[in-house]
Amino acid sequence: MNGSITLTPAYGRDYRSAADAKADFDAQKDFVVADFLSPWCGRYATKAELAKDYVEVRIRYAKLTKVTVVKLKVAA
């Protein structure tokens, strides 16, 4: 299991607040993996798919100028 991964909103979406970004992530909306160290890089992914392999995600928002961290599960 990997530690964390960075995501950006998909389909031209953007968010003004971390709460809005987290709400869409929790609602299983698509995000784009923007982490060149990940085999997922460039792919669309949802919370359910990422929760299998990652402990947390970093979501970039506000035109990619801000970041919020979402915990997916407790690291073992």
mmCIF file of the N, C-alpha and C atoms, coordinates in Angstrom:
data_MODEL
# 
_entry.id   MODEL 
# 
loop_
_atom_site.group_PDB 
_atom_site.id 
_atom_site.type_symbol 
_atom_site.label_atom_id 
_atom_site.label_alt_id 
_atom_site.label_comp_id 
_atom_site.label_asym_id 
_atom_site.label_entity_id 
_atom_site.label_seq_id 
_atom_site.pdbx_PDB_ins_code 
_atom_site.Cartn_x 
_atom_site.Cartn_y 
_atom_site.Cartn_z 
_atom_site.occupancy 
_atom_site.B_iso_or_equiv 
_atom_site.pdbx_formal_charge 
_atom_site.auth_seq_id 
_atom_site.auth_comp_id 
_atom_site.auth_asym_id 
_atom_site.auth_atom_id 
_atom_site.pdbx_PDB_model_num 
ATOM 1   N N  . MET A 1 1  ? 0.844   -1.173 0.000   1.00 0.00 ? 1  MET A N  1 
ATOM 2   C CA . MET A 1 1  ? 0.000   0.000  0.000   1.00 0.00 ? 1  MET A CA 1 
ATOM 3   C C  . MET A 1 1  ? 0.892   1.240  0.000   1.00 0.00 ? 1  MET A C  1 
ATOM 4   N N  . ASN A 1 2  ? 0.539   2.179  -0.839  1.00 0.00 ? 2  ASN A N  1 
ATOM 5   C CA . ASN A 1 2  ? 1.291   3.420  -0.950  1.00 0.00 ? 2  ASN A CA 1 
ATOM 6   C C  . ASN A 1 2  ? 0.756   4.447  0.031   1.00 0.00 ? 2  ASN A C  1 
ATOM 7   N N  . GLY A 1 3  ? 1.556   5.470  0.289   1.00 0.00 ? 3  GLY A N  1 
ATOM 8   C CA . GLY A 1 3  ? 1.166   6.499  1.233   1.00 0.00 ? 3  GLY A CA 1 
ATOM 9   C C  . GLY A 1 3  ? 0.141   7.467  0.699   1.00 0.00 ? 3  GLY A C  1 
ATOM 10  N N  . SER A 1 4  ? 0.537   8.277  -0.275  1.00 0.00 ? 4  SER A N  1 
ATOM 11  C CA . SER A 1 4  ? -0.389  9.305  -0.754  1.00 0.00 ? 4  SER A CA 1 
ATOM 12  C C  . SER A 1 4  ? -0.219  9.526  -2.250  1.00 0.00 ? 4  SER A C  1 
ATOM 13  N N  . ILE A 1 5  ? -1.183  10.245 -2.799  1.00 0.00 ? 5  ILE A N  1 
ATOM 14  C CA . ILE A 1 5  ? -1.204  10.506 -4.233  1.00 0.00 ? 5  ILE A CA 1 
ATOM 15  C C  . ILE A 1 5  ? -1.843  11.879 -4.436  1.00 0.00 ? 5  ILE A C  1 
ATOM 16  N N  . THR A 1 6  ? -1.467  12.572 -5.503  1.00 0.00 ? 6  THR A N  1 
ATOM 17  C CA . THR A 1 6  ? -2.005  13.899 -5.793  1.00 0.00 ? 6  THR A CA 1 
ATOM 18  C C  . THR A 1 6  ? -3.035  13.825 -6.908  1.00 0.00 ? 6  THR A C  1 
ATOM 19  N N  . LEU A 1 7  ? -4.146  14.547 -6.716  1.00 0.00 ? 7  LEU A N  1 
ATOM 20  C CA . LEU A 1 7  ? -5.244  14.569 -7.681  1.00 0.00 ? 7  LEU A CA 1 
ATOM 21  C C  . LEU A 1 7  ? -5.570  15.999 -8.084  1.00 0.00 ? 7  LEU A C  1 
ATOM 22  N N  . THR A 1 8  ? -6.119  16.131 -9.294  1.00 0.00 ? 8  THR A N  1 
ATOM 23  C CA . THR A 1 8  ? -6.673  17.409 -9.747  1.00 0.00 ? 8  THR A CA 1 
ATOM 24  C C  . THR A 1 8  ? -8.100  17.138 -10.221 1.00 0.00 ? 8  THR A C  1 
ATOM 25  N N  . PRO A 1 9  ? -8.970  18.146 -10.178 1.00 0.00 ? 9  PRO A N  1 
ATOM 26  C CA . PRO A 1 9  ? -10.346 17.945 -10.633 1.00 0.00 ? 9  PRO A CA 1 
ATOM 27  C C  . PRO A 1 9  ? -10.393 17.565 -12.121 1.00 0.00 ? 9  PRO A C  1 
ATOM 28  N N  . ALA A 1 10 ? -11.336 16.727 -12.481 1.00 0.00 ? 10 ALA A N  1 
ATOM 29  C CA . ALA A 1 10 ? -11.484 16.279 -13.870 1.00 0.00 ? 10 ALA A CA 1 
ATOM 30  C C  . ALA A 1 10 ? -12.517 17.125 -14.603 1.00 0.00 ? 10 ALA A C  1 
ATOM 31  N N  . TYR A 1 11 ? -12.491 17.045 -15.923 1.00 0.00 ? 11 TYR A N  1 
ATOM 32  C CA . TYR A 1 11 ? -13.498 17.638 -16.811 1.00 0.00 ? 11 TYR A CA 1 
ATOM 33  C C  . TYR A 1 11 ? -13.649 19.150 -16.641 1.00 0.00 ? 11 TYR A C  1 
ATOM 34  N N  . GLY A 1 12 ? -12.549 19.834 -16.323 1.00 0.00 ? 12 GLY A N  1 
ATOM 35  C CA . GLY A 1 12 ? -12.581 21.295 -16.213 1.00 0.00 ? 12 GLY A CA 1 
ATOM 36  C C  . GLY A 1 12 ? -13.155 21.834 -14.917 1.00 0.00 ? 12 GLY A C  1 
ATOM 37  N N  . ARG A 1 13 ? -13.499 20.943 -13.989 1.00 0.00 ? 13 ARG A N  1 
ATOM 38  C CA . ARG A 1 13 ? -14.025 21.419 -12.707 1.00 0.00 ? 13 ARG A CA 1 
ATOM 39  C C  . ARG A 1 13 ? -12.929 22.119 -11.918 1.00 0.00 ? 13 ARG A C  1 
ATOM 40  N N  . ASP A 1 14 ? -13.338 23.012 -11.025 1.00 0.00 ? 14 ASP A N  1 
ATOM 41  C CA . ASP A 1 14 ? -12.433 23.650 -10.074 1.00 0.00 ? 14 ASP A CA 1 
ATOM 42  C C  . ASP A 1 14 ? -13.253 23.946 -8.826  1.00 0.00 ? 14 ASP A C  1 
ATOM 43  N N  . TYR A 1 15 ? -12.583 24.188 -7.736  1.00 0.00 ? 15 TYR A N  1 
ATOM 44  C CA . TYR A 1 15 ? -13.263 24.423 -6.469  1.00 0.00 ? 15 TYR A CA 1 
ATOM 45  C C  . TYR A 1 15 ? -12.698 25.664 -5.809  1.00 0.00 ? 15 TYR A C  1 
ATOM 46  N N  . ARG A 1 16 ? -13.577 26.395 -5.126  1.00 0.00 ? 16 ARG A N  1 
ATOM 47  C CA . ARG A 1 16 ? -13.151 27.582 -4.384  1.00 0.00 ? 16 ARG A CA 1 
ATOM 48  C C  . ARG A 1 16 ? -12.712 27.230 -2.974  1.00 0.00 ? 16 ARG A C  1 
ATOM 49  N N  . SER A 1 17 ? -13.183 26.090 -2.469  1.00 0.00 ? 17 SER A N  1 
ATOM 50  C CA . SER A 1 17 ? -12.854 25.714 -1.092  1.00 0.00 ? 17 SER A CA 1 
ATOM 51  C C  . SER A 1 17 ? -12.480 24.239 -1.000  1.00 0.00 ? 17 SER A C  1 
ATOM 52  N N  . ALA A 1 18 ? -11.750 23.932 0.059   1.00 0.00 ? 18 ALA A N  1 
ATOM 53  C CA . ALA A 1 18 ? -11.377 22.543 0.316   1.00 0.00 ? 18 ALA A CA 1 
ATOM 54  C C  . ALA A 1 18 ? -12.623 21.704 0.583   1.00 0.00 ? 18 ALA A C  1 
ATOM 55  N N  . ALA A 1 19 ? -13.608 22.287 1.256   1.00 0.00 ? 19 ALA A N  1 
ATOM 56  C CA . ALA A 1 19 ? -14.848 21.553 1.566   1.00 0.00 ? 19 ALA A CA 1 
ATOM 57  C C  . ALA A 1 19 ? -15.569 21.120 0.293   1.00 0.00 ? 19 ALA A C  1 
ATOM 58  N N  . ASP A 1 20 ? -15.595 21.985 -0.720  1.00 0.00 ? 20 ASP A N  1 
ATOM 59  C CA . ASP A 1 20 ? -16.243 21.632 -1.992  1.00 0.00 ? 20 ASP A CA 1 
ATOM 60  C C  . ASP A 1 20 ? -15.488 20.505 -2.695  1.00 0.00 ? 20 ASP A C  1 
ATOM 61  N N  . ALA A 1 21 ? -14.163 20.569 -2.684  1.00 0.00 ? 21 ALA A N  1 
ATOM 62  C CA . ALA A 1 21 ? -13.353 19.524 -3.307  1.00 0.00 ? 21 ALA A CA 1 
ATOM 63  C C  . ALA A 1 21 ? -13.562 18.189 -2.603  1.00 0.00 ? 21 ALA A C  1 
ATOM 64  N N  . LYS A 1 22 ? -13.561 18.211 -1.281  1.00 0.00 ? 22 LYS A N  1 
ATOM 65  C CA . LYS A 1 22 ? -13.767 16.982 -0.515  1.00 0.00 ? 22 LYS A CA 1 
ATOM 66  C C  . LYS A 1 22 ? -15.165 16.412 -0.740  1.00 0.00 ? 22 LYS A C  1 
ATOM 67  N N  . ALA A 1 23 ? -16.161 17.284 -0.845  1.00 0.00 ? 23 ALA A N  1 
ATOM 68  C CA . ALA A 1 23 ? -17.538 16.824 -1.058  1.00 0.00 ? 23 ALA A CA 1 
ATOM 69  C C  . ALA A 1 23 ? -17.660 16.068 -2.379  1.00 0.00 ? 23 ALA A C  1 
ATOM 70  N N  . ASP A 1 24 ? -17.064 16.595 -3.444  1.00 0.00 ? 24 ASP A N  1 
ATOM 71  C CA . ASP A 1 24 ? -17.115 15.895 -4.731  1.00 0.00 ? 24 ASP A CA 1 
ATOM 72  C C  . ASP A 1 24 ? -16.305 14.603 -4.698  1.00 0.00 ? 24 ASP A C  1 
ATOM 73  N N  . PHE A 1 25 ? -15.180 14.606 -4.003  1.00 0.00 ? 25 PHE A N  1 
ATOM 74  C CA . PHE A 1 25 ? -14.381 13.394 -3.877  1.00 0.00 ? 25 PHE A CA 1 
ATOM 75  C C  . PHE A 1 25 ? -15.185 12.321 -3.136  1.00 0.00 ? 25 PHE A C  1 
ATOM 76  N N  . ASP A 1 26 ? -15.845 12.708 -2.048  1.00 0.00 ? 26 ASP A N  1 
ATOM 77  C CA . ASP A 1 26 ? -16.682 11.769 -1.295  1.00 0.00 ? 26 ASP A CA 1 
ATOM 78  C C  . ASP A 1 26 ? -17.885 11.295 -2.111  1.00 0.00 ? 26 ASP A C  1 
ATOM 79  N N  . ALA A 1 27 ? -18.336 12.129 -3.055  1.00 0.00 ? 27 ALA A N  1 
ATOM 80  C CA . ALA A 1 27 ? -19.468 11.774 -3.917  1.00 0.00 ? 27 ALA A CA 1 
ATOM 81  C C  . ALA A 1 27 ? -19.046 10.905 -5.102  1.00 0.00 ? 27 ALA A C  1 
ATOM 82  N N  . GLN A 1 28 ? -17.817 10.436 -5.093  1.00 0.00 ? 28 GLN A N  1 
ATOM 83  C CA . GLN A 1 28 ? -17.289 9.527  -6.122  1.00 0.00 ? 28 GLN A CA 1 
ATOM 84  C C  . GLN A 1 28 ? -17.159 10.166 -7.498  1.00 0.00 ? 28 GLN A C  1 
ATOM 85  N N  . LYS A 1 29 ? -16.966 11.474 -7.552  1.00 0.00 ? 29 LYS A N  1 
ATOM 86  C CA . LYS A 1 29 ? -16.727 12.119 -8.849  1.00 0.00 ? 29 LYS A CA 1 
ATOM 87  C C  . LYS A 1 29 ? -15.301 11.829 -9.292  1.00 0.00 ? 29 LYS A C  1 
ATOM 88  N N  . ASP A 1 30 ? -15.081 11.861 -10.600 1.00 0.00 ? 30 ASP A N  1 
ATOM 89  C CA . ASP A 1 30 ? -13.749 11.590 -11.149 1.00 0.00 ? 30 ASP A CA 1 
ATOM 90  C C  . ASP A 1 30 ? -12.778 12.712 -10.844 1.00 0.00 ? 30 ASP A C  1 
ATOM 91  N N  . PHE A 1 31 ? -11.545 12.314 -10.572 1.00 0.00 ? 31 PHE A N  1 
ATOM 92  C CA . PHE A 1 31 ? -10.407 13.218 -10.452 1.00 0.00 ? 31 PHE A CA 1 
ATOM 93  C C  . PHE A 1 31 ? -9.288  12.636 -11.296 1.00 0.00 ? 31 PHE A C  1 
ATOM 94  N N  . VAL A 1 32 ? -8.352  13.475 -11.700 1.00 0.00 ? 32 VAL A N  1 
ATOM 95  C CA . VAL A 1 32 ? -7.217  13.029 -12.509 1.00 0.00 ? 32 VAL A CA 1 
ATOM 96  C C  . VAL A 1 32 ? -6.006  12.865 -11.595 1.00 0.00 ? 32 VAL A C  1 
ATOM 97  N N  . VAL A 1 33 ? -5.338  11.729 -11.701 1.00 0.00 ? 33 VAL A N  1 
ATOM 98  C CA . VAL A 1 33 ? -4.128  11.503 -10.922 1.00 0.00 ? 33 VAL A CA 1 
ATOM 99  C C  . VAL A 1 33 ? -3.009  12.334 -11.537 1.00 0.00 ? 33 VAL A C  1 
ATOM 100 N N  . ALA A 1 34 ? -2.421  13.205 -10.725 1.00 0.00 ? 34 ALA A N  1 
ATOM 101 C CA . ALA A 1 34 ? -1.361  14.112 -11.176 1.00 0.00 ? 34 ALA A CA 1 
ATOM 102 C C  . ALA A 1 34 ? -0.111  13.852 -10.348 1.00 0.00 ? 34 ALA A C  1 
ATOM 103 N N  . ASP A 1 35 ? 0.338   12.621 -10.361 1.00 0.00 ? 35 ASP A N  1 
ATOM 104 C CA . ASP A 1 35 ? 1.484   12.205 -9.557  1.00 0.00 ? 35 ASP A CA 1 
ATOM 105 C C  . ASP A 1 35 ? 2.367   11.323 -10.432 1.00 0.00 ? 35 ASP A C  1 
ATOM 106 N N  . PHE A 1 36 ? 3.430   11.901 -10.965 1.00 0.00 ? 36 PHE A N  1 
ATOM 107 C CA . PHE A 1 36 ? 4.238   11.176 -11.947 1.00 0.00 ? 36 PHE A CA 1 
ATOM 108 C C  . PHE A 1 36 ? 4.917   9.929  -11.386 1.00 0.00 ? 36 PHE A C  1 
ATOM 109 N N  . LEU A 1 37 ? 4.964   9.778  -10.076 1.00 0.00 ? 37 LEU A N  1 
ATOM 110 C CA . LEU A 1 37 ? 5.554   8.577  -9.487  1.00 0.00 ? 37 LEU A CA 1 
ATOM 111 C C  . LEU A 1 37 ? 4.554   7.423  -9.402  1.00 0.00 ? 37 LEU A C  1 
ATOM 112 N N  . SER A 1 38 ? 3.317   7.698  -9.719  1.00 0.00 ? 38 SER A N  1 
ATOM 113 C CA . SER A 1 38 ? 2.265   6.690  -9.614  1.00 0.00 ? 38 SER A CA 1 
ATOM 114 C C  . SER A 1 38 ? 1.998   6.026  -10.962 1.00 0.00 ? 38 SER A C  1 
ATOM 115 N N  . PRO A 1 39 ? 1.708   4.731  -10.946 1.00 0.00 ? 39 PRO A N  1 
ATOM 116 C CA . PRO A 1 39 ? 1.299   4.071  -12.195 1.00 0.00 ? 39 PRO A CA 1 
ATOM 117 C C  . PRO A 1 39 ? -0.069  4.565  -12.663 1.00 0.00 ? 39 PRO A C  1 
ATOM 118 N N  . TRP A 1 40 ? -0.804  5.269  -11.802 1.00 0.00 ? 40 TRP A N  1 
ATOM 119 C CA . TRP A 1 40 ? -2.113  5.838  -12.137 1.00 0.00 ? 40 TRP A CA 1 
ATOM 120 C C  . TRP A 1 40 ? -1.985  7.183  -12.839 1.00 0.00 ? 40 TRP A C  1 
ATOM 121 N N  . CYS A 1 41 ? -0.821  7.747  -12.960 1.00 0.00 ? 41 CYS A N  1 
ATOM 122 C CA . CYS A 1 41 ? -0.638  9.117  -13.472 1.00 0.00 ? 41 CYS A CA 1 
ATOM 123 C C  . CYS A 1 41 ? -1.378  9.331  -14.796 1.00 0.00 ? 41 CYS A C  1 
ATOM 124 N N  . GLY A 1 42 ? -2.197  10.410 -14.831 1.00 0.00 ? 42 GLY A N  1 
ATOM 125 C CA . GLY A 1 42 ? -2.951  10.747 -16.025 1.00 0.00 ? 42 GLY A CA 1 
ATOM 126 C C  . GLY A 1 42 ? -4.310  10.069 -16.130 1.00 0.00 ? 42 GLY A C  1 
ATOM 127 N N  . ARG A 1 43 ? -4.569  9.096  -15.294 1.00 0.00 ? 43 ARG A N  1 
ATOM 128 C CA . ARG A 1 43 ? -5.846  8.367  -15.330 1.00 0.00 ? 43 ARG A CA 1 
ATOM 129 C C  . ARG A 1 43 ? -6.908  9.077  -14.499 1.00 0.00 ? 43 ARG A C  1 
ATOM 130 N N  . TYR A 1 44 ? -8.152  8.795  -14.815 1.00 0.00 ? 44 TYR A N  1 
ATOM 131 C CA . TYR A 1 44 ? -9.267  9.234  -13.996 1.00 0.00 ? 44 TYR A CA 1 
ATOM 132 C C  . TYR A 1 44 ? -9.447  8.223  -12.871 1.00 0.00 ? 44 TYR A C  1 
ATOM 133 N N  . ALA A 1 45 ? -9.802  8.714  -11.690 1.00 0.00 ? 45 ALA A N  1 
ATOM 134 C CA . ALA A 1 45 ? -9.982  7.816  -10.550 1.00 0.00 ? 45 ALA A CA 1 
ATOM 135 C C  . ALA A 1 45 ? -11.020 8.391  -9.592  1.00 0.00 ? 45 ALA A C  1 
ATOM 136 N N  . THR A 1 46 ? -11.638 7.498  -8.831  1.00 0.00 ? 46 THR A N  1 
ATOM 137 C CA . THR A 1 46 ? -12.607 7.889  -7.805  1.00 0.00 ? 46 THR A CA 1 
ATOM 138 C C  . THR A 1 46 ? -12.081 7.478  -6.432  1.00 0.00 ? 46 THR A C  1 
ATOM 139 N N  . LYS A 1 47 ? -12.754 7.954  -5.406  1.00 0.00 ? 47 LYS A N  1 
ATOM 140 C CA . LYS A 1 47 ? -12.363 7.626  -4.040  1.00 0.00 ? 47 LYS A CA 1 
ATOM 141 C C  . LYS A 1 47 ? -12.349 6.113  -3.818  1.00 0.00 ? 47 LYS A C  1 
ATOM 142 N N  . ALA A 1 48 ? -13.377 5.438  -4.295  1.00 0.00 ? 48 ALA A N  1 
ATOM 143 C CA . ALA A 1 48 ? -13.475 3.985  -4.095  1.00 0.00 ? 48 ALA A CA 1 
ATOM 144 C C  . ALA A 1 48 ? -12.289 3.246  -4.703  1.00 0.00 ? 48 ALA A C  1 
ATOM 145 N N  . GLU A 1 49 ? -11.862 3.670  -5.878  1.00 0.00 ? 49 GLU A N  1 
ATOM 146 C CA . GLU A 1 49 ? -10.722 3.012  -6.532  1.00 0.00 ? 49 GLU A CA 1 
ATOM 147 C C  . GLU A 1 49 ? -9.418  3.276  -5.789  1.00 0.00 ? 49 GLU A C  1 
ATOM 148 N N  . LEU A 1 50 ? -9.214  4.495  -5.349  1.00 0.00 ? 50 LEU A N  1 
ATOM 149 C CA . LEU A 1 50 ? -7.961  4.864  -4.695  1.00 0.00 ? 50 LEU A CA 1 
ATOM 150 C C  . LEU A 1 50 ? -7.857  4.337  -3.271  1.00 0.00 ? 50 LEU A C  1 
ATOM 151 N N  . ALA A 1 51 ? -8.994  4.159  -2.602  1.00 0.00 ? 51 ALA A N  1 
ATOM 152 C CA . ALA A 1 51 ? -8.995  3.691  -1.211  1.00 0.00 ? 51 ALA A CA 1 
ATOM 153 C C  . ALA A 1 51 ? -8.396  2.292  -1.075  1.00 0.00 ? 51 ALA A C  1 
ATOM 154 N N  . LYS A 1 52 ? -8.381  1.539  -2.157  1.00 0.00 ? 52 LYS A N  1 
ATOM 155 C CA . LYS A 1 52 ? -7.810  0.193  -2.122  1.00 0.00 ? 52 LYS A CA 1 
ATOM 156 C C  . LYS A 1 52 ? -6.298  0.227  -1.967  1.00 0.00 ? 52 LYS A C  1 
ATOM 157 N N  . ASP A 1 53 ? -5.652  1.279  -2.502  1.00 0.00 ? 53 ASP A N  1 
ATOM 158 C CA . ASP A 1 53 ? -4.193  1.308  -2.561  1.00 0.00 ? 53 ASP A CA 1 
ATOM 159 C C  . ASP A 1 53 ? -3.511  2.442  -1.807  1.00 0.00 ? 53 ASP A C  1 
ATOM 160 N N  . TYR A 1 54 ? -4.272  3.447  -1.367  1.00 0.00 ? 54 TYR A N  1 
ATOM 161 C CA . TYR A 1 54 ? -3.644  4.624  -0.768  1.00 0.00 ? 54 TYR A CA 1 
ATOM 162 C C  . TYR A 1 54 ? -4.227  4.952  0.602   1.00 0.00 ? 54 TYR A C  1 
ATOM 163 N N  . VAL A 1 55 ? -3.405  5.569  1.439   1.00 0.00 ? 55 VAL A N  1 
ATOM 164 C CA . VAL A 1 55 ? -3.790  5.976  2.785   1.00 0.00 ? 55 VAL A CA 1 
ATOM 165 C C  . VAL A 1 55 ? -4.417  7.362  2.767   1.00 0.00 ? 55 VAL A C  1 
ATOM 166 N N  . GLU A 1 56 ? -3.907  8.237  1.894   1.00 0.00 ? 56 GLU A N  1 
ATOM 167 C CA . GLU A 1 56 ? -4.440  9.592  1.782   1.00 0.00 ? 56 GLU A CA 1 
ATOM 168 C C  . GLU A 1 56 ? -4.254  10.122 0.374   1.00 0.00 ? 56 GLU A C  1 
ATOM 169 N N  . VAL A 1 57 ? -5.048  11.144 0.038   1.00 0.00 ? 57 VAL A N  1 
ATOM 170 C CA . VAL A 1 57 ? -4.885  11.833 -1.243  1.00 0.00 ? 57 VAL A CA 1 
ATOM 171 C C  . VAL A 1 57 ? -4.726  13.322 -0.980  1.00 0.00 ? 57 VAL A C  1 
ATOM 172 N N  . ARG A 1 58 ? -3.997  13.968 -1.863  1.00 0.00 ? 58 ARG A N  1 
ATOM 173 C CA . ARG A 1 58 ? -3.867  15.423 -1.857  1.00 0.00 ? 58 ARG A CA 1 
ATOM 174 C C  . ARG A 1 58 ? -4.652  15.921 -3.058  1.00 0.00 ? 58 ARG A C  1 
ATOM 175 N N  . ILE A 1 59 ? -5.620  16.796 -2.825  1.00 0.00 ? 59 ILE A N  1 
ATOM 176 C CA . ILE A 1 59 ? -6.436  17.338 -3.906  1.00 0.00 ? 59 ILE A CA 1 
ATOM 177 C C  . ILE A 1 59 ? -6.056  18.794 -4.128  1.00 0.00 ? 59 ILE A C  1 
ATOM 178 N N  . ARG A 1 60 ? -5.646  19.106 -5.348  1.00 0.00 ? 60 ARG A N  1 
ATOM 179 C CA . ARG A 1 60 ? -5.323  20.488 -5.703  1.00 0.00 ? 60 ARG A CA 1 
ATOM 180 C C  . ARG A 1 60 ? -6.601  21.171 -6.170  1.00 0.00 ? 60 ARG A C  1 
ATOM 181 N N  . TYR A 1 61 ? -6.779  22.430 -5.774  1.00 0.00 ? 61 TYR A N  1 
ATOM 182 C CA . TYR A 1 61 ? -7.976  23.183 -6.143  1.00 0.00 ? 61 TYR A CA 1 
ATOM 183 C C  . TYR A 1 61 ? -7.622  24.666 -6.226  1.00 0.00 ? 61 TYR A C  1 
ATOM 184 N N  . ALA A 1 62 ? -8.617  25.520 -6.478  1.00 0.00 ? 62 ALA A N  1 
ATOM 185 C CA . ALA A 1 62 ? -8.409  26.969 -6.632  1.00 0.00 ? 62 ALA A CA 1 
ATOM 186 C C  . ALA A 1 62 ? -7.369  27.227 -7.722  1.00 0.00 ? 62 ALA A C  1 
ATOM 187 N N  . LYS A 1 63 ? -7.676  26.716 -8.918  1.00 0.00 ? 63 LYS A N  1 
ATOM 188 C CA . LYS A 1 63 ? -6.773  26.827 -10.070 1.00 0.00 ? 63 LYS A CA 1 
ATOM 189 C C  . LYS A 1 63 ? -5.392  26.235 -9.770  1.00 0.00 ? 63 LYS A C  1 
ATOM 190 N N  . LEU A 1 64 ? -5.418  25.148 -9.015  1.00 0.00 ? 64 LEU A N  1 
ATOM 191 C CA . LEU A 1 64 ? -4.226  24.362 -8.653  1.00 0.00 ? 64 LEU A CA 1 
ATOM 192 C C  . LEU A 1 64 ? -3.265  25.108 -7.729  1.00 0.00 ? 64 LEU A C  1 
ATOM 193 N N  . THR A 1 65 ? -3.732  26.156 -7.056  1.00 0.00 ? 65 THR A N  1 
ATOM 194 C CA . THR A 1 65 ? -2.860  26.933 -6.170  1.00 0.00 ? 65 THR A CA 1 
ATOM 195 C C  . THR A 1 65 ? -2.928  26.482 -4.719  1.00 0.00 ? 65 THR A C  1 
ATOM 196 N N  . LYS A 1 66 ? -3.943  25.687 -4.360  1.00 0.00 ? 66 LYS A N  1 
ATOM 197 C CA . LYS A 1 66 ? -4.099  25.223 -2.983  1.00 0.00 ? 66 LYS A CA 1 
ATOM 198 C C  . LYS A 1 66 ? -4.223  23.713 -2.961  1.00 0.00 ? 66 LYS A C  1 
ATOM 199 N N  . VAL A 1 67 ? -3.943  23.145 -1.794  1.00 0.00 ? 67 VAL A N  1 
ATOM 200 C CA . VAL A 1 67 ? -3.997  21.690 -1.633  1.00 0.00 ? 67 VAL A CA 1 
ATOM 201 C C  . VAL A 1 67 ? -4.713  21.354 -0.328  1.00 0.00 ? 67 VAL A C  1 
ATOM 202 N N  . THR A 1 68 ? -5.549  20.338 -0.379  1.00 0.00 ? 68 THR A N  1 
ATOM 203 C CA . THR A 1 68 ? -6.161  19.790 0.831   1.00 0.00 ? 68 THR A CA 1 
ATOM 204 C C  . THR A 1 68 ? -5.850  18.296 0.887   1.00 0.00 ? 68 THR A C  1 
ATOM 205 N N  . VAL A 1 69 ? -5.730  17.774 2.082   1.00 0.00 ? 69 VAL A N  1 
ATOM 206 C CA . VAL A 1 69 ? -5.410  16.361 2.271   1.00 0.00 ? 69 VAL A CA 1 
ATOM 207 C C  . VAL A 1 69 ? -6.638  15.643 2.803   1.00 0.00 ? 69 VAL A C  1 
ATOM 208 N N  . VAL A 1 70 ? -6.934  14.487 2.184   1.00 0.00 ? 70 VAL A N  1 
ATOM 209 C CA . VAL A 1 70 ? -8.068  13.667 2.603   1.00 0.00 ? 70 VAL A CA 1 
ATOM 210 C C  . VAL A 1 70 ? -7.526  12.302 3.018   1.00 0.00 ? 70 VAL A C  1 
ATOM 211 N N  . LYS A 1 71 ? -7.793  11.919 4.257   1.00 0.00 ? 71 LYS A N  1 
ATOM 212 C CA . LYS A 1 71 ? -7.394  10.594 4.738   1.00 0.00 ? 71 LYS A CA 1 
ATOM 213 C C  . LYS A 1 71 ? -8.381  9.556  4.236   1.00 0.00 ? 71 LYS A C  1 
ATOM 214 N N  . LEU A 1 72 ? -7.871  8.465  3.696   1.00 0.00 ? 72 LEU A N  1 
ATOM 215 C CA . LEU A 1 72 ? -8.720  7.385  3.203   1.00 0.00 ? 72 LEU A CA 1 
ATOM 216 C C  . LEU A 1 72 ? -8.844  6.265  4.213   1.00 0.00 ? 72 LEU A C  1 
ATOM 217 N N  . LYS A 1 73 ? -7.769  5.998  4.939   1.00 0.00 ? 73 LYS A N  1 
ATOM 218 C CA . LYS A 1 73 ? -7.781  4.962  5.975   1.00 0.00 ? 73 LYS A CA 1 
ATOM 219 C C  . LYS A 1 73 ? -6.553  5.142  6.853   1.00 0.00 ? 73 LYS A C  1 
ATOM 220 N N  . VAL A 1 74 ? -6.569  4.496  7.957   1.00 0.00 ? 74 VAL A N  1 
ATOM 221 C CA . VAL A 1 74 ? -5.455  4.591  8.899   1.00 0.00 ? 74 VAL A CA 1 
ATOM 222 C C  . VAL A 1 74 ? -4.342  3.655  8.433   1.00 0.00 ? 74 VAL A C  1 
ATOM 223 N N  . ALA A 1 75 ? -3.125  4.174  8.399   1.00 0.00 ? 75 ALA A N  1 
ATOM 224 C CA . ALA A 1 75 ? -1.978  3.360  7.989   1.00 0.00 ? 75 ALA A CA 1 
ATOM 225 C C  . ALA A 1 75 ? -1.739  2.247  8.983   1.00 0.00 ? 75 ALA A C  1 
ATOM 226 N N  . ALA A 1 76 ? -1.446  1.073  8.474   1.00 0.00 ? 76 ALA A N  1 
ATOM 227 C CA . ALA A 1 76 ? -1.213  -0.083 9.359   1.00 0.00 ? 76 ALA A CA 1 
ATOM 228 C C  . ALA A 1 76 ? 0.205   -0.112 9.858   1.00 0.00 ? 76 ALA A C  1 
# 
